[in-house]
Amino acid sequence: MSRALRILVVDDDWPMAKSLVDILKVKGYSAEAANSGSKALERMVEDQFDCVLTDIKMPEVNGVELFREINALRPELPVVFMTAYATGELVKEGLREGAVASLVKPLDIDLLLCFLHRLGEERSVVIVSDDAQFSRIWGQELTERGFAVTVVGNGKGLEETPRPHGQVLLVSLKAGDDTGLTALRKIRTRYAHLPVIVVADQREEIVALIEHALEPSAHTCLYEPLRTEELIRALTQIRRMELGKLLLRSPSTLLV
């Protein structure tokens, strides 16, 4: 991402919010603060942010309620909670609904900066398919939505394809053709934890293939006709999980 990430910090503790904004600006991010959930929602309508860092306990609109509103407006937008409490039903509720993680105050700034650096890296999808039409349609759709797309026909060259952070494999499985499955198994020998979305064309005829495909920890299986919202939802879920794993390395991070 060539431009500076835009970060919205939401906290009714104004000195804390401003201090975090100042740190982020020094590090090259475009950051601003909102001192309430309602103010944050106003800014969400007015501007496009790349990430929201929000306190949990706030008057009127708490952090989980704010997340739900944001998720309805922009489900792809990463939201990270900040809280003085490591546990609590409110926090767990928000995490179960799709927030990336909950950082315990005082924040681990180095970890947060590492997270934001990863967030700013290019999102990449490798399409593995013999179907030229499938590759063309979804390559164009994903490119228009900001993904870097690589098409690998027959799985050739897949093992040589660079593995940037944020990369997802989109594998097309067809009845009577195990090329995609073979490619999936090969890539697993090199990148055991690479997120994979399997796209299958006919449920009844390739149930066995799907079961085998899911064995190497494919993220999910979608069925033709593939809908854009389905694919974007799956990619969003993967992105949240990958970002959450990065934050999980800190004992001051809560995930569910």
Secondary structure, 3 states (H helix, E strand, C coil): CCCCCEEEEECCCHHHHHHHHHHHHHCCCEEEEECCHHHHHHHHHHCCCCEEEEECCCCCCCHHHHHHHHHHHCCCCCEEEEECCCCCHHHHHHHHCCCCEEEECCCCHHHHHHHHHHHCCCCEEEEECCCHHHHHHHHHHHHHCCCEEEEEHHHCCHHHCCCCCCEEEEEEEECCECHHHHHHHHHHHHCCCCCEEEEECCCHHHHHHHHHHHCCCCCEEEECCCCHHHHHHHHHHHHHHHHHHHHHCCCCEECC
